[in-house]
Amino acid sequence: TFETRMRSILGFSETETLNWLTIKEVLTCHDVHDIDYVKGITPADVDKATEIAGWMWGVLYKDDILNKLGIGRFLHELTNDLESLLSHPEKRFLAYSGHDSTLVPLLCVLGIYDDVWPPYASHLTLEFATKNNLCVKSESNNNNTEDNGTKTGKLYVRAVYNHESRVMLINNNLDVWCPYELFQSRLMEMSITPEKYKESCNGSDNGEKESTARRAMEAEIRATIDGQQRTSPVN
């Protein structure tokens, strides 16, 4: 199998857990910096390791409990920033910088992650517009009817990932332009304050309830240990 061959080439014993993301990152760095791979590694192996890493993170962060701990504090910051932005018309732009490992959980929150690891220089743009400014054809159906702006003033959000508009599959939304209240509801559902984050990770003071973080981590281990879940692309 691919896993067995990679263990042999990279020197992992049968008892060691393979961290596919680390393997993918190292191989990708060799690739983009034009450094020779370890003997026996091929470009197809790099593609396969990237596929596995992308799939595994999808398994992890499509779990809302785990993802809330992973990206929820940023979402708390984002919701506060958006509230300030939308209440001050003179503000037109917000920019955040992160990593691919920041982007994956965010894409999962918005329902647009496709289990493909973000390529270098990936970016997500969230565009806000009122309906009376939207003279665009629906991109989620085939009726080719134009938005006539009858409900003026209603706010909408569009997600553009690497220059491609994506439908945010959240709260029954089926259109590229998602009603802001659905978008806001999802962000608030998945956001967490720093205080609540600490509480969740530490568990309850009286010890009667298991830590949310512990449950999430156990789910992570079950889902990813050596990529052995049935639907894994490892084999």
SVG drawing of the C-alpha trace seen along z (x, -y; Angstrom):
<svg xmlns="http://www.w3.org/2000/svg" viewBox="-40 -57 58 59">
<polyline fill="none" stroke="black" stroke-width="0.4" points="0.0,0.0 1.0,-3.7 1.3,-3.9 3.6,-0.9 5.8,-2.2 6.0,-5.7 7.0,-4.1 9.8,-2.2 11.1,-5.2 10.9,-7.7 12.1,-5.4 9.0,-5.1 8.6,-1.9 5.2,-0.1 4.6,-1.4 5.1,-5.1 2.1,-7.3 2.4,-8.9 1.7,-12.6 0.5,-13.1 0.3,-16.9 4.0,-17.1 5.0,-14.7 3.0,-16.8 4.5,-20.1 8.1,-18.8 7.6,-17.3 5.8,-20.5 8.7,-22.6 11.1,-20.5 9.0,-20.8 8.5,-24.6 12.2,-25.2 13.4,-22.8 15.1,-20.6 15.5,-16.9 13.0,-14.6 14.2,-11.7 15.3,-8.9 12.2,-6.9 9.7,-9.7 7.9,-10.8 5.7,-13.8 2.8,-11.4 3.6,-10.6 3.6,-14.3 0.2,-14.7 -1.1,-11.6 0.2,-12.9 -1.5,-16.3 -4.7,-14.5 -4.6,-12.6 -3.8,-15.7 -6.7,-17.6 -9.1,-14.8 -8.0,-14.3 -8.4,-17.9 -11.9,-17.8 -12.8,-14.9 -11.5,-16.9 -12.9,-20.3 -16.3,-19.4 -16.8,-18.4 -18.3,-21.5 -17.2,-20.7 -13.6,-20.5 -13.7,-23.3 -15.2,-25.7 -12.1,-25.2 -9.9,-25.5 -11.2,-28.7 -13.9,-30.0 -11.8,-32.7 -11.0,-34.2 -14.7,-34.1 -15.4,-35.9 -13.0,-38.6 -14.4,-38.6 -18.0,-39.0 -17.0,-42.0 -15.1,-43.6 -17.9,-43.1 -20.4,-44.7 -18.1,-47.7 -17.5,-47.8 -21.2,-47.6 -22.1,-50.4 -19.4,-52.7 -20.0,-53.3 -16.7,-55.0 -15.0,-51.7 -14.8,-49.6 -12.2,-46.9 -10.8,-44.4 -7.8,-42.2 -6.5,-39.2 -3.4,-37.1 -3.1,-33.5 -1.9,-30.1 -3.4,-27.3 -4.1,-25.6 -6.1,-28.7 -8.0,-28.7 -9.2,-25.1 -11.2,-25.4 -12.7,-28.7 -13.8,-27.1 -15.4,-24.2 -17.3,-26.7 -18.7,-28.3 -19.5,-24.9 -17.2,-25.4 -14.3,-23.1 -14.0,-20.5 -11.3,-18.3 -8.6,-19.7 -5.7,-21.3 -5.4,-25.0 -2.6,-25.7 0.1,-28.3 -1.2,-31.9 -4.8,-30.8 -7.2,-33.5 -10.8,-33.9 -12.7,-37.1 -16.0,-37.9 -18.0,-40.5 -20.9,-42.4 -23.6,-44.2 -27.2,-45.3 -29.8,-43.7 -30.6,-46.9 -27.0,-46.9 -27.1,-43.3 -27.9,-43.1 -26.5,-39.7 -27.8,-36.4 -28.3,-33.6 -25.4,-31.3 -27.1,-28.5 -29.9,-27.7 -30.6,-27.6 -33.6,-29.9 -31.4,-32.8 -33.6,-35.4 -31.9,-38.6 -32.2,-39.9 -34.6,-42.9 -33.7,-44.4 -37.3,-44.4 -36.2,-43.9 -34.0,-47.0 -31.5,-47.4 -31.2,-43.7 -27.6,-42.7 -26.0,-39.7 -22.6,-38.0 -20.6,-36.3 -17.6,-34.0 -14.9,-34.1 -12.2,-31.4 -9.2,-31.7 -11.1,-33.9 -14.1,-31.5 -17.5,-32.2 -18.6,-29.5 -22.1,-28.7 -21.8,-28.8 -23.8,-25.7 -24.9,-27.0 -28.3,-27.3 -30.1,-26.1 -28.5,-28.7 -28.4,-27.6 -27.3,-30.8 -23.9,-32.4 -25.2,-35.6 -26.1,-34.4 -28.5,-36.5 -26.3,-38.2 -28.5,-36.9 -27.7,-33.3 -24.0,-34.1 -24.0,-36.0 -26.0,-33.2 -23.4,-30.6 -20.5,-32.7 -22.1,-33.4 -22.9,-29.7 -19.2,-28.8 -17.5,-31.7 -16.2,-31.4 -14.8,-33.9 -11.2,-33.5 -12.8,-32.9 -15.2,-30.2 -12.4,-28.6 -10.3,-28.3 -13.2,-26.9 -14.0,-24.4 -10.4,-23.2 -10.1,-22.9 -13.4,-21.1 -15.8,-21.7 -14.4,-22.6 -16.3,-19.9 -15.1,-17.2 -18.6,-15.8 -18.4,-16.5 -15.6,-15.4 -13.7,-18.2 -15.0,-19.3 -11.4,-19.5 -10.7,-15.9 -13.7,-14.6 -12.7,-16.5 -9.1,-15.3 -10.3,-11.7 -12.5,-12.1 -9.5,-13.5 -7.3,-10.5 -10.1,-8.1 -10.5,-9.9 -6.9,-10.3 -4.7,-7.7 -2.5,-6.5 -5.3,-7.5 -7.1,-4.2 -10.7,-5.3 -12.6,-3.4 -13.1,-6.2 -9.4,-7.2 -7.6,-7.8 -4.4,-6.3 -4.8,-3.0"/>
</svg>
